[in-house]
């Protein structure tokens, strides 16, 4: 079973966002997604200054298994990108809820988000 921290919100596409109503919402992929992807080898992320829209594709994650779209959990302007994961994409696998975060957004709107209790069953259904 994968970890589902209760200090953030989730999308049905297995992205997470911390502080979606704050000045900076940090975005990443869940542990479930990182495990399902396999070894992450490349990331295509939005750039600082880009606008992203909640629910819309904003990048890609390439693993040894596939290339998967990345969807924004909130709308707003990208204010930071985690250079560490661009330099070492394996951080997404090693620490998806910590050092493996992807980017931060100054949120203007929130997408369809789930709390930890609502998200956890999605990982169990997909794993089962």
Residue pairs with C-beta under 8 A, 6 or more apart in sequence:
1 123
1 124
1 127
2 30
2 31
2 32
2 35
2 123
2 127
3 31
3 97
4 10
4 30
4 31
4 116
4 119
4 120
4 123
5 16
5 97
5 116
6 115
6 116
6 117
7 18
8 16
8 17
8 18
8 19
8 97
8 116
9 16
9 17
9 18
9 20
9 73
9 113
9 114
9 115
9 119
10 16
10 17
10 30
10 73
10 113
10 114
10 115
10 116
10 118
10 119
10 122
11 17
11 55
11 71
11 73
11 111
11 112
11 113
11 114
12 112
12 114
12 122
13 71
14 29
14 30
14 32
14 33
14 36
14 122
14 123
15 27
15 28
15 29
15 30
15 33
15 70
15 71
15 72
15 73
16 27
16 28
16 29
16 30
16 73
16 97
17 25
17 26
17 27
17 73
17 74
17 113
18 25
18 26
19 25
19 26
20 73
20 74
20 107
20 110
20 113
21 107
21 110
22 107
23 106
24 79
24 80
24 104
24 105
24 106
25 73
25 74
25 76
25 104
25 105
25 106
25 107
26 101
26 103
26 104
27 72
27 73
27 74
27 101
27 102
27 103
27 104
27 105
28 92
28 96
28 97
28 100
28 101
28 102
29 37
29 61
29 70
29 92
29 96
29 100
29 102
30 96
30 97
30 119
30 123
31 96
31 97
32 122
32 123
32 126
32 127
33 68
33 96
34 40
34 92
34 93
34 96
34 100
35 93
36 126
37 61
37 63
37 65
37 66
37 68
37 92
37 93
38 63
38 64
38 65
39 63
39 64
39 90
39 93
40 61
40 62
40 63
40 89
40 90
40 92
40 93
41 62
41 63
41 64
41 89
41 90
42 61
42 62
42 89
43 59
43 60
43 61
43 62
43 85
43 86
43 89
43 92
43 102
44 59
44 60
44 61
44 62
44 70
45 58
45 59
45 70
45 81
45 82
45 85
45 86
45 102
45 103
46 52
46 58
46 59
46 72
46 78
46 81
46 103
47 78
47 81
48 78
48 79
48 80
48 81
49 77
49 78
50 58
50 77
50 78
51 75
51 76
51 77
51 78
52 58
52 72
52 74
52 75
52 76
52 77
52 78
52 105
53 72
53 75
54 72
54 73
54 74
54 75
54 109
54 110
54 111
54 112
55 71
55 72
55 111
55 112
56 71
56 72
57 69
57 70
57 71
57 72
58 70
58 71
58 72
59 69
59 70
59 102
60 67
60 68
60 69
60 70
61 67
61 68
61 69
61 70
61 92
62 68
70 102
72 105
72 111
73 110
73 111
73 113
74 105
74 107
74 108
74 109
74 110
74 111
75 105
75 107
75 108
75 109
75 110
75 111
76 105
76 106
76 107
76 108
76 109
77 105
77 106
77 108
78 103
78 104
78 105
79 104
79 105
79 106
80 103
80 104
81 102
81 103
81 104
82 100
82 101
82 102
82 103
84 91
84 99
85 91
85 92
85 99
85 100
85 101
85 102
91 99
91 100
92 100
92 102
93 100
94 100
114 122
